[in-house]
Amino acid sequence: MATVTDLKCALREALESRGVLGQLKARIRAEVFRALDDQSETRPPLTHQNLLINELIREYLEFNKYRYTASVLTAESGQPEAHLDRQFLASELNVVEDPGARAVPLLYGLLSHFLSSRDGGAFLIRNPMDLHRPVNREQDSI
């Protein structure tokens, strides 16, 4: 006769082999998050930039089969359920893709671009809120 421990092990193995155990764990985490989520805490507004960033992350998560993580991102961020069109996203980011690049998320292409363009020069990242601030070249080189 099988013991309770044997039954637990058999159940765990069956759920793992079918890929269900990971999904259940992720779903439980998402539900715990929703239960503990402090609704009184204000989130940043879903600006155009946040919309694009969230969509890049969601595309990456779904490509890698992190569907439940993507669903938590969507719920927590207020990102619309409908995905942004990839051509629209590429256009907004001023990205031109060759046909082979469309097989992977845009985030991979962006990372590849920056990793392959290491020609000694650094890419200066600015605070997006400071875009209208006059550039001080002396301060930027410090």
C-alpha positions as CSV (number, residue, x, y, z in Angstrom):
1,M,0.0,0.0,0.0
2,A,1.3,3.5,-0.9
3,T,2.0,5.9,1.8
4,V,0.9,9.5,1.9
5,T,4.5,10.5,1.0
6,D,4.5,8.2,-2.0
7,L,1.2,9.7,-3.2
8,K,2.6,13.2,-2.8
9,C,5.7,12.3,-4.7
10,A,3.6,10.7,-7.5
11,L,1.3,13.7,-7.7
12,R,4.2,16.1,-7.8
13,E,5.9,14.1,-10.6
14,A,2.7,13.9,-12.6
15,L,2.0,17.6,-12.3
16,E,5.6,18.5,-13.1
17,S,5.8,16.2,-16.2
18,R,2.6,17.9,-17.6
19,G,3.9,21.3,-16.9
20,V,1.0,22.1,-14.6
21,L,2.9,22.5,-11.3
22,G,4.8,25.6,-12.4
23,Q,1.6,27.1,-13.7
24,L,-0.2,26.5,-10.4
25,K,2.7,28.0,-8.4
26,A,2.7,31.1,-10.7
27,R,-1.1,31.4,-10.4
28,I,-1.0,31.1,-6.6
29,R,1.7,33.8,-6.5
30,A,-0.4,36.1,-8.7
31,E,-3.4,35.6,-6.5
32,V,-1.4,36.2,-3.3
33,F,-0.1,39.4,-4.9
34,R,-3.6,40.6,-5.8
35,A,-4.8,39.8,-2.2
36,L,-1.9,41.7,-0.7
37,D,-1.8,44.5,-3.2
38,D,-2.3,47.9,-1.5
39,Q,-4.9,49.6,-3.6
40,S,-4.4,52.9,-1.8
41,E,-0.8,53.1,-3.1
42,T,-0.8,55.2,-6.2
43,R,1.0,53.8,-9.2
44,P,2.8,55.8,-11.8
45,P,0.5,56.8,-14.7
46,L,0.6,54.7,-17.8
47,T,2.4,57.2,-19.9
48,H,3.4,56.6,-23.5
49,Q,6.9,55.6,-22.4
50,N,5.6,53.2,-19.7
51,L,3.2,51.7,-22.3
52,L,6.1,51.0,-24.7
53,I,8.4,49.7,-21.9
54,N,5.7,47.4,-20.6
55,E,5.0,46.1,-24.0
56,L,8.7,45.3,-24.7
57,I,8.8,43.4,-21.4
58,R,5.5,41.6,-22.0
59,E,6.7,40.5,-25.5
60,Y,9.9,39.1,-23.9
61,L,8.1,37.3,-21.1
62,E,5.6,35.7,-23.5
63,F,8.3,34.7,-25.9
64,N,10.1,32.9,-23.0
65,K,6.8,31.3,-21.9
66,Y,6.6,33.4,-18.7
67,R,2.8,33.8,-19.3
68,Y,1.8,34.1,-15.7
69,T,4.5,36.6,-15.0
70,A,3.3,38.6,-18.0
71,S,-0.3,38.4,-16.6
72,V,0.9,39.8,-13.3
73,L,2.7,42.6,-15.2
74,T,-0.4,43.4,-17.1
75,A,-2.6,43.5,-14.0
76,E,-0.3,45.4,-11.9
77,S,0.8,48.0,-14.5
78,G,-2.7,48.7,-15.9
79,Q,-1.3,47.7,-19.4
80,P,-4.2,47.1,-21.8
81,E,-4.9,43.4,-22.4
82,A,-4.6,43.9,-26.2
83,H,-1.1,43.8,-27.4
84,L,0.4,46.7,-29.2
85,D,1.1,45.9,-32.9
86,R,4.8,45.0,-33.3
87,Q,5.2,47.3,-36.3
88,F,3.8,50.2,-34.3
89,L,6.1,49.4,-31.5
90,A,9.2,49.3,-33.8
91,S,8.1,52.5,-35.5
92,E,7.7,54.3,-32.1
93,L,11.2,53.2,-31.1
94,N,12.6,54.1,-34.5
95,V,13.7,50.5,-35.1
96,V,14.1,49.0,-38.6
97,E,14.0,45.2,-38.6
98,D,15.2,42.7,-41.1
99,P,12.7,39.9,-41.7
100,G,14.7,37.4,-39.6
101,A,14.7,39.7,-36.5
102,R,10.9,39.4,-36.3
103,A,11.3,35.9,-34.9
104,V,12.5,37.2,-31.5
105,P,11.3,40.0,-29.2
106,L,12.4,43.5,-30.0
107,L,14.2,43.6,-26.6
108,Y,16.6,41.0,-27.9
109,G,17.3,43.1,-31.0
110,L,17.8,46.3,-28.9
111,L,20.2,44.4,-26.6
112,S,22.1,42.9,-29.5
113,H,22.5,46.4,-31.1
114,F,24.0,47.8,-27.9
115,L,26.3,44.8,-27.3
116,S,27.6,44.8,-30.8
117,S,28.2,48.6,-31.0
118,R,31.0,48.6,-28.4
119,D,33.3,50.9,-30.4
120,G,34.7,52.6,-27.3
121,G,32.0,55.3,-27.2
122,A,29.4,55.1,-24.5
123,F,25.7,55.8,-25.0
124,L,24.5,58.6,-22.8
125,I,21.2,57.9,-21.1
126,R,19.3,60.9,-19.8
127,N,16.4,61.3,-17.5
128,P,13.4,61.5,-19.8
129,M,12.0,64.2,-17.7
130,D,15.0,66.4,-18.5
131,L,14.6,66.2,-22.3
132,H,13.7,69.9,-22.5
133,R,16.6,70.9,-20.2
134,P,19.5,72.7,-22.0
135,V,22.5,70.4,-22.5
136,N,25.5,71.3,-20.4
137,R,28.4,69.6,-22.2
138,E,30.9,70.1,-19.3
139,Q,28.6,68.5,-16.8
140,D,27.8,65.6,-19.2
141,S,31.5,64.6,-19.5
142,I,31.9,64.3,-15.7
